[in-house]
Amino acid sequence: MITFRSLYQSARLRSLPLSMSGIILGSAIAYSQGYFQWDIFLWALLTTILFQVLSDYANDYGDAQKGTDNERRLGPKRAIQSGTMTLTEMKKVVVITAILSAISALVLIGISLKEQWILAIIFTMLGGAAIFAAIRYTVGKSAYGYKGLGDLFVFIFFGWVSVLGSYMLYSKVLEPLVLLPASACGLLSMAVLNLNNMRDIENDQQMGKYTIPVKIGFSLAKYYHYLLVILPMFLMMLYTILTFSFGYKALYIIAFIPLVFHLFYVKGVKNPKDFDSQLKVVALSTFLMSILFFIGELL
């Protein structure tokens, strides 16, 4: 039965701060250049939240359909796995959420790009691609999440599209330097996905879900994770140096402190289930980084 509890179970709200981080970063850069608009900011946040929730519901449906959500999975139980919603009911939820996401994206594009027809067409296509990517991660025979391509799509949509895309909604121009914080956000989002995949490596391997950790093994997946966390720190600081944004504008560096402790924690993990607590550490650190980055622009 579709209830608030079952919808909440599958929405995985702890992932929402991560999804909003890119919008906040892109908006902060736009603010620093005098482009910021509140209506664009609020609609962009709503749209990215809907995209994230759509992805969560579609993942619940796809993994349950393939049998990946089973008693061996170490993460929190989702709606279909716990029996609070059926596959048919979840499919309806996915369709409704996809429609709401599309409407929100079109309103956002209409507000921001009403006089920029070429950009409006490009962003409409990107919105469609984001909805498609959210659903096809685990749904269907060609689900890219089962082929180790989830990391690439997360980098593109949580990084470049989220940060650079939101910046362009304000400015209507392409600024190459914005790719630095955009890539940093994308890599940290990949780190959250990698933690999830390292946690479920044994079950994924048995169910034929060939994530990066499954492909390269537990030990190498840790080194891959170190790269995903350390490189974003350098990219953010490089952006600060190249834009001569010192003082309060470098306030976001505070968010690196929990990430450093996180790396030491990951180094000592031997049991995959111990990665679960670290998903929120990286997600909230990324969110904190984006908030402090915005505050730095305000001061």
C-alpha positions as CSV (number, residue, x, y, z in Angstrom):
1,M,0.0,0.0,0.0
2,I,1.3,3.5,-0.9
3,T,1.6,5.4,2.4
4,F,3.7,8.2,3.7
5,R,5.8,5.7,5.6
6,S,6.4,3.6,2.5
7,L,7.3,6.6,0.4
8,Y,9.6,7.9,3.2
9,Q,11.3,4.5,3.4
10,S,12.3,4.5,-0.2
11,A,13.1,8.2,-0.5
12,R,16.4,7.9,1.5
13,L,16.2,11.5,2.6
14,R,19.8,11.3,3.8
15,S,20.8,11.6,0.2
16,L,19.0,14.9,-0.3
17,P,21.7,17.2,1.2
18,L,24.2,15.7,-1.3
19,S,21.9,16.3,-4.3
20,M,21.4,20.0,-3.2
21,S,25.1,20.7,-2.9
22,G,25.7,21.2,-6.6
23,I,22.8,23.7,-6.9
24,I,24.2,25.6,-3.9
25,L,27.7,25.7,-5.3
26,G,26.5,26.9,-8.7
27,S,24.3,29.5,-7.1
28,A,27.1,30.8,-4.9
29,I,29.3,31.3,-7.9
30,A,26.4,33.1,-9.7
31,Y,25.9,35.3,-6.6
32,S,29.6,36.3,-6.5
33,Q,29.2,37.5,-10.1
34,G,25.9,39.3,-9.6
35,Y,23.6,36.9,-11.4
36,F,21.7,35.3,-8.5
37,Q,17.9,35.2,-8.5
38,W,15.8,33.7,-5.7
39,D,13.1,32.2,-8.0
40,I,15.7,30.3,-10.0
41,F,17.4,29.1,-6.8
42,L,14.2,27.8,-5.2
43,W,13.0,26.1,-8.4
44,A,16.4,24.6,-9.1
45,L,16.4,23.1,-5.5
46,L,12.9,21.7,-5.9
47,T,13.9,20.1,-9.3
48,T,17.0,18.5,-8.0
49,I,15.2,17.1,-5.0
50,L,12.5,15.6,-7.2
51,F,15.2,14.1,-9.5
52,Q,16.9,12.6,-6.4
53,V,13.7,11.2,-5.0
54,L,12.8,9.8,-8.5
55,S,16.2,8.0,-8.5
56,D,15.6,6.6,-5.1
57,Y,12.2,5.2,-6.0
58,A,13.4,3.8,-9.3
59,N,16.4,2.2,-7.5
60,D,14.0,0.5,-5.1
61,Y,11.9,-0.7,-8.0
62,G,14.8,-1.9,-10.1
63,D,16.8,-3.6,-7.4
64,A,13.7,-5.3,-6.0
65,Q,12.7,-6.5,-9.5
66,K,16.2,-8.0,-10.0
67,G,16.3,-9.6,-6.5
68,T,19.3,-7.4,-5.4
69,D,17.3,-6.1,-2.5
70,N,17.4,-9.3,-0.3
71,E,18.4,-10.4,3.2
72,R,22.1,-10.2,2.3
73,R,21.9,-6.5,1.4
74,L,23.5,-4.4,4.3
75,G,21.8,-1.1,3.7
76,P,18.5,0.1,5.3
77,K,15.5,-1.8,4.1
78,R,13.5,-0.1,1.4
79,A,9.7,-0.2,0.8
80,I,9.4,-3.2,-1.5
81,Q,12.0,-5.2,0.4
82,S,10.2,-4.7,3.7
83,G,6.8,-5.5,2.1
84,T,5.2,-2.1,2.7
85,M,4.7,-1.5,-1.1
86,T,4.4,-3.8,-4.1
87,L,6.3,-3.6,-7.4
88,T,3.2,-2.4,-9.2
89,E,2.6,0.4,-6.6
90,M,6.2,1.5,-6.8
91,K,6.0,1.6,-10.6
92,K,3.1,4.1,-10.2
93,V,5.1,6.1,-7.8
94,V,8.0,6.3,-10.2
95,V,5.8,7.5,-13.0
96,I,4.1,10.2,-10.9
97,T,7.5,11.4,-9.6
98,A,8.9,11.5,-13.1
99,I,6.0,13.7,-14.2
100,L,6.4,16.0,-11.3
101,S,10.2,16.2,-12.0
102,A,9.5,17.1,-15.6
103,I,7.0,19.8,-14.7
104,S,9.4,21.3,-12.2
105,A,12.3,21.3,-14.7
106,L,10.1,23.0,-17.4
107,V,9.0,25.7,-15.0
108,L,12.6,26.3,-14.0
109,I,13.7,26.5,-17.6
110,G,10.7,28.8,-18.4
111,I,11.6,31.2,-15.6
112,S,15.4,31.3,-16.4
113,L,15.7,30.9,-20.1
114,K,12.4,32.3,-21.5
115,E,14.4,34.5,-24.0
116,Q,17.2,32.0,-24.6
117,W,15.7,29.5,-27.0
118,I,18.8,27.6,-27.8
119,L,19.8,27.2,-24.2
120,A,16.2,26.4,-23.3
121,I,16.2,23.5,-25.8
122,I,19.6,22.2,-24.5
123,F,18.4,22.3,-20.8
124,T,15.1,20.7,-21.7
125,M,17.2,17.8,-23.3
126,L,19.4,17.7,-20.1
127,G,16.3,17.5,-18.0
128,G,15.0,14.6,-20.0
129,A,18.4,12.9,-19.8
130,A,18.4,13.4,-16.0
131,I,15.0,11.7,-15.7
132,F,16.1,8.9,-18.0
133,A,19.3,8.4,-16.1
134,A,17.5,8.4,-12.7
135,I,15.2,5.6,-13.9
136,R,17.7,3.5,-15.9
137,Y,20.3,3.3,-13.2
138,T,18.7,0.0,-12.0
139,V,15.6,-0.4,-14.1
140,G,15.5,-2.5,-17.2
141,K,17.7,-5.2,-18.8
142,S,20.3,-2.5,-19.8
143,A,20.4,-0.8,-16.4
144,Y,23.8,1.0,-16.4
145,G,24.2,0.7,-12.6
146,Y,24.7,-3.0,-13.1
147,K,27.5,-2.4,-15.6
148,G,29.7,-0.3,-13.5
149,L,28.7,3.0,-15.2
150,G,26.9,4.5,-12.2
151,D,30.0,6.5,-11.2
152,L,30.2,8.2,-14.6
153,F,26.6,9.2,-14.6
154,V,26.8,10.5,-11.0
155,F,29.8,12.6,-11.9
156,I,28.0,14.1,-14.9
157,F,24.7,14.8,-13.3
158,F,25.7,15.6,-9.6
159,G,28.8,17.5,-10.7
160,W,28.8,19.1,-14.1
161,V,25.1,19.4,-14.8
162,S,24.2,20.4,-11.2
163,V,27.0,23.0,-10.6
164,L,27.8,24.3,-14.1
165,G,24.2,23.9,-15.2
166,S,22.7,25.8,-12.3
167,Y,25.3,28.5,-12.8
168,M,24.3,28.9,-16.4
169,L,20.7,29.1,-15.5
170,Y,21.6,32.4,-13.8
171,S,24.4,33.7,-16.1
172,K,23.4,32.2,-19.5
173,V,27.2,31.9,-20.2
174,L,29.6,29.0,-20.0
175,E,32.5,29.7,-17.6
176,P,35.2,27.0,-17.9
177,L,36.6,27.7,-14.4
178,V,33.3,26.6,-12.9
179,L,34.2,23.0,-14.0
180,L,36.6,22.9,-11.1
181,P,34.0,23.1,-8.3
182,A,31.6,21.1,-10.5
183,S,34.1,18.3,-10.8
184,A,34.8,18.4,-7.1
185,C,31.1,18.0,-6.3
186,G,30.8,15.2,-8.8
187,L,33.7,13.3,-7.4
188,L,32.4,13.6,-3.8
189,S,29.1,12.3,-5.1
190,M,30.9,9.4,-6.6
191,A,32.6,8.8,-3.3
192,V,29.1,8.4,-1.6
193,L,28.1,5.9,-4.4
194,N,31.4,4.1,-4.0
195,L,30.9,3.7,-0.2
196,N,27.4,2.3,-0.9
197,N,28.9,-0.1,-3.5
198,M,31.8,-1.2,-1.2
199,R,29.2,-1.9,1.6
200,D,27.2,-4.1,-0.7
201,I,30.1,-5.6,-2.7
202,E,29.4,-9.2,-1.7
203,N,25.7,-9.2,-2.4
204,D,26.2,-7.2,-5.7
205,Q,28.8,-9.7,-6.9
206,Q,26.4,-12.6,-6.2
207,M,23.5,-10.8,-8.0
208,G,25.5,-9.8,-11.1
209,K,25.6,-6.1,-10.3
210,Y,29.1,-5.2,-11.6
211,T,29.9,-2.0,-9.7
212,I,33.4,-0.6,-9.7
213,P,34.2,-2.3,-6.3
214,V,33.0,-5.6,-7.7
215,K,35.2,-5.1,-10.8
216,I,38.4,-4.0,-9.1
217,G,38.0,-5.7,-5.7
218,F,37.7,-4.5,-2.1
219,S,41.3,-3.3,-1.6
220,L,41.6,-1.4,-4.8
221,A,38.1,0.1,-4.3
222,K,39.6,1.7,-1.1
223,Y,42.4,3.4,-3.1
224,Y,39.8,4.5,-5.7
225,H,37.9,6.0,-2.8
226,Y,40.9,7.9,-1.5
227,L,41.2,9.6,-4.9
228,L,37.5,10.5,-5.0
229,V,37.8,12.3,-1.7
230,I,41.3,13.9,-2.0
231,L,41.1,15.2,-5.5
232,P,38.0,17.4,-4.9
233,M,39.9,19.2,-2.1
234,F,42.6,20.2,-4.5
235,L,40.1,21.2,-7.2
236,M,38.3,23.5,-4.8
237,M,41.5,25.1,-3.6
238,L,42.7,25.5,-7.2
239,Y,39.5,27.3,-8.0
240,T,40.1,29.6,-5.0
241,I,43.6,30.3,-6.2
242,L,42.7,31.0,-9.8
243,T,39.9,33.3,-8.9
244,F,41.9,35.1,-6.2
245,S,39.2,34.2,-3.7
246,F,40.9,34.3,-0.4
247,G,39.9,35.1,3.2
248,Y,36.3,34.3,4.0
249,K,35.9,32.9,0.5
250,A,38.0,29.9,1.6
251,L,35.8,29.2,4.6
252,Y,34.7,25.9,2.9
253,I,38.0,24.3,3.8
254,I,36.6,23.7,7.2
255,A,34.4,21.0,5.6
256,F,37.6,19.1,4.7
257,I,38.3,18.2,8.3
258,P,35.6,15.5,8.6
259,L,36.6,14.2,5.2
260,V,40.2,13.7,6.4
261,F,39.0,11.8,9.5
262,H,36.8,9.8,7.1
263,L,39.7,8.7,5.1
264,F,41.5,7.3,8.1
265,Y,38.3,5.5,9.1
266,V,38.0,3.9,5.6
267,K,41.6,2.8,5.7
268,G,40.8,0.7,8.8
269,V,37.5,-0.9,7.6
270,K,37.7,-4.6,7.1
271,N,34.0,-5.4,7.3
272,P,32.0,-3.9,4.4
273,K,28.9,-3.2,6.6
274,D,31.0,-0.6,8.5
275,F,30.9,1.7,5.5
276,D,27.2,2.4,6.0
277,S,27.8,5.0,8.7
278,Q,30.2,6.9,6.4
279,L,27.7,7.6,3.6
280,K,26.2,10.5,5.7
281,V,29.7,11.7,6.7
282,V,30.7,12.3,3.0
283,A,27.2,13.5,2.0
284,L,26.9,16.0,4.9
285,S,30.6,17.2,4.5
286,T,29.8,17.9,0.8
287,F,26.7,19.8,1.8
288,L,28.7,21.7,4.5
289,M,31.3,22.6,1.9
290,S,28.7,24.1,-0.4
291,I,27.0,26.0,2.4
292,L,30.3,27.4,3.7
293,F,31.3,28.3,0.1
294,F,28.0,30.3,-0.2
295,I,28.5,32.0,3.2
296,G,32.0,32.9,2.1
297,E,30.6,34.7,-0.9
298,L,28.1,36.5,1.3
299,L,30.7,37.8,3.7
